[in-house]
Amino acid sequence: MINEQIICEERKQDLYLGRTRIPNALLVINMTPERVRKIAGLDRFINEIRTNQLPVEQRQLQKSLEEITILRYPQLDLSFLSTMTCELDYEGQKVRLPRFGVYNIDGQDFSINISDTDYMNEEGFRIHIPAPIHALSTIAGSISGSLIGANQGYQITGALVGALLGVLAGSLTLKGLNSRMEDNYKTSILSGTRNLPSAFRDELGKCIELSDYIVPTEKDGLLIHDARKIPSKVREKFCRMGDTTFSSEVGFTVPSKTKEEIKQAAQYFGRQNIYFIAEVKPEDWNATRLIEEDPLVVGLSRGKGYLVDSFNPTALEKVVSGKDCEVNYEFGQFSQN
């Protein structure tokens, strides 16, 4: 069942990713004869430039590629990546993660790494001050104060007063040191070994609990959360978890029609900008599985996602086993009998 809202020559359409309905996620363009002719003309123009391209033509080529992607492919609203989450148990802690993983078509790994608390000084050098150091600093202050008090001839009374003053001095010194540092969590979201583009990373990062309390900043492809803005209960949970990586590895068969769609789309988006999006269930984190739901094939251009195709990876197995299935070629969907 499709729910559509007509907007001039465009319409919003619901999307089904596996068994999950995502309302109004697609902005589909009506393929009028005029639009088809324009796409054909742009294809000829792009092929002509690429036949013997000169550096001066690069800007015009890029402009034409961006135009044809808008005309050819439905735009996909990627905000659904931030609104749907899953929860899993990890070492006795409840952890909230994205419900969907993003995988480059030339890889099969999607991972999220959340680092332990780091302290950064003003020069940017990371210093980790574990809890035992806090204790040692006050103990050192106490011993130093006791010795000074005893040396002044007051012995027990002087030692006690000196110990108290030493504890205060040690704590204040460490507090002063910490006030000159930034307390941060680092989160990396990767496909394989590469950070995902910000169009995916920004949406997926909103699923992580840290983002409920502060909008992260970005640096070198990482999401940086200022832990001082996060409640102590949440901080304690992430500190107990330490430096943690949650990963999902997928494998599935891809129909020949979808492979052709990917090959065609690579001419416009570039192969490195084409991704699979698939649901990751709680039991799939830190495990390998064969996806049975319908993954999406998505191209990325200028920070926007476009639907290249979707497919049912179990359809090939059903064909091989002799079970009936028929193909509905609208957006690559398979319907099974």
N, C-alpha and C positions, 0 to 999 in steps of 0.2 A: 504494500500500500504506500502510495507516494503523496505527501502533502506539499502542495506547491502554492507559492504566493507570486503572482505575475507582476513583474516590474518592467514595463516597456518591452524590450526585446530580451530581457533576462528574467529568470525565475529562480526562486530559492527552492531547494529540494532537500528532503531528508536523506541522510546517509546511513547505511547499515554496515557496521564494522563487526563482522562476526554476528553475534546475536544482539549486539548493542545498537539501539536506534539513537542517532545523533540529529536532533531537529535542525532544519534549515542550515545545514553545514555546507551545502554546495550552492554556488551561484552559477547556474547553467545558462549559457547563451544560446538563443534560438538560431539554428543553422539555416538562415535564409539564403536564397540563391546568390544574392549580392555578397554575403559574407563568404560563401564557398569560393566565389570568383576571386575575392580579395586574398584569401588564403593561398589559392593556387598561384596568383601573381607574386605574392611574397616568397613562396617556395622557389619559383623560377629566379627571382631576383637574388635570393640568398645563394642558390646554387651557382649562379653566374659569378658572383663576387668570389666565392670560395674556389672556383676553378683556377683563378690566377690572381689571388688577393695581394693587394699592395697595402703597406702600413697605413696609408692615408684613408683607406676604406674601412678601417676597424670600427670607427664610431658609428658609421652608417649601418654596418653589419650588425652591431650590437643592438641598435635601435630597432632594426627589422626583426631580429630574433625575439626581442621583448614584445613586439607588437603581435607576432604570430602566435606566441604562447597564450596571450590573452584571447585571441580569436579562436584558437584550436581547442583549448582545454578549460573545463569548468574550474573556477577558483574554489579552493577549499579553505574554509575558515578554520585555522589551526587552534583557535581558542579552546576547542573541545579537549585538547590535551591537558589543559590546566583545570578543567572542571570535573574530571572523572579520575578517581583515585582507587587504590586498593590498600588494604592493611594486612600486614603480616607480623608474625611473632619472630623476633630475632633475639636470641639469648635472653629470653625472659622480658623483652621490651616490645611494646607495640610500636611499629614503625609504619608511617604512611608514605607510600610511593606512587608514582604515576601508574595509571591503569594500562597505558599503551607504551610500547617501545618503538624506537625509531632506529632503523638499520640501513646503512648504506647498501646499495644493491651488490656491491663487490665485497661485502662482509656479512657476518652473521651474529655479531656481538653488539649488545647495548648495555651500558653500565653507568652507575651513579656512584661516585666516591664522595663521602662526607668525612672531612678530616677532623681530628681531635682539635681541641682549642689550641690556637697558636697565639703567642704574644709577639707583637711587632714594635720595634722601637722606631723613633722618628726617621732613622736612616734606612728603614726597611729590612733590617736584619731580624730574622725570626729567632725568638728565644722561648724555650718551653720551661716554665717554672712549675714543676710538679709539687704536690702537697707536702712531701717530706722536706722540701727546701724551706717552706713556710715554717715548719716545726723547728728545723735546725737553726733558722735565723733567730727565733725567740729563745731557744735553748742557749745559743751562743751569747745572746744579750744577757740572759740570766746569769750564766757562769761568770761573764766579764764583770757584771755589776756586783756579784757576790765577792769576787776577789778584791775589787776596788774597795768595797765597804769594809772587808776584814782587814785590809792593809792600813785602813785609817784608824784601826784600834778599837772599833766598835764591835767586832767579832759577830755574835749571833744577830743582834739588832741591825748592825750595819750591813751584814750579809743579806738579811731579808729585804731591807730597804733598797740596797744596791741591786738585788735580783729583780725586784719589782720595776725599778727604773730601767734596768737592762732589757727586760721584756718589752716595756713600752718603746724604748729606743729602737730595738730590733724590729718590732712590728711597724713603727712609723717609717723607718728607713725603707722597708720592703713596700709599704703602701705608697711611699713617694716614688719608688722605682716603677711600680705598676701604673701609677697615674700618668707616667710618660710613655705608656705603651698602649697599643690598640689590641683589643681582644677580639679575634675573628674566627669564624668558621669558613672553610673553603669547600665548595661543592663543584665537582667537575661532572659533566654529563657527556658521555662519549659514545660514538659508534666506532667499534674497533679501538684504535689508538688515537683517533682524531676527535677533538671537541666538536660537538654538533654546532651547526650555525645558530646564531642568536634567535632566528625565527622559531626554531624548535626549543632551544635551551631556555628561553625566557618563559615559555608556556609550561614546560615540564618542571621548571624550578619552582613554580607556584604551588605544585603538589606537595612539596616537602614542608614539614611542620615548621621549620625555622622561618619560612616566608610568611607565616600567619602574623608575625609580630613586627617584621621590618622588611621593607623592599630591598633586596640585595643589590649591591653595586657589581659591576663587571670589571674584571681585570685579567688580561691574558687568557681569555676564554673561560675564566672561572667565575662562579657566583660567590660573592663575599658577603657574609652576614656578620654584622656587628653584634657579638654575643652579649654585650652590655645592655642591649635593648630586649633581650630575650629572658623570660621568667626563669628563676633559678631552678625550678623543678624540671623544666625542659632542658636546661643546660646540663644538669646533673645526669639526665638520661643519655644525652649524646656524649658526655665525658666518659660514662661507663662503657658505652659502645666503642669509644676510641676511634681510630682511623679505620673506617669501614667501607667496603665496596659491595654493592648489590649489582649483580650482573644477570643478564638473560641471553641465552644463546638459542638461536632458532635454526631450523632446517626444514625445507619443504620443496615440493616439486612445482615448477612454474610452467603453465601451459605454453605451447608454441606461439599462440596468438599474443599472449602477454609479453613474451620475449620480443616479438616483432614490434609491439607498442613501445617497449623500452628502447629498442634500437632506434626507432623513429624519434622518440622524445629526446634521446641523447644528442641529436643534431641541434636541438633548440636549447635545452637546459645545460648540456654538458653532462657526461656520464657521472661525474663526481657529485652532481647536484640532484641525483635521483635516489629515492629512499623507499624502503618498505615501512609501513606502519602496521603493527599487529598488537593484539591484546596480550598483556602479560598478567596471568593469574597469580595469586599469592604463592601457590606451590611451584610456580615456574621461575621465581627468583633464585639465583645461584643454582640453577639446574638447566639441563638440556632437554628440549622437547621438540616434537614434530607438531607444527601448528595445524589445527584442523579448521579453524575459523577462516574467514575471508580477509586476507591482508589487503592493504591498499598499496598502490604504486603512486608515489607523489614526486612531482618535480618542483624545484625551488628556483624562483627567479625574483631578484630584487626584494627579498625578504617576504615574498608571498608564496603560498603553496598552491599547486594545481594538480587535479586528479588526472593521472595518466591512465590508470586502469585499476580494477580490483578483480580478484579471482578466487576460486575455491580450490585449494591445493589438493583436496582429496578426490577431485573429479577424475584426475588421471588414473588413480588407483582403482576407481570404480569402473572406468572404461576397460582397464587391463583385466579386471576380475569378471567382466561380462555384465556388470550391473548397469541398468539403464540410467542415462542422464542426458539432458539436453542443455544446450547453451543459449542463453539470452545475451546477445552481444552489446546491449546497452550498458555502458560502463563496465563491461567484462564480467557481468554476473552470471553465475551458473545456477540453474534450477534442477533439482534432483527429483526423479520419479520414485 
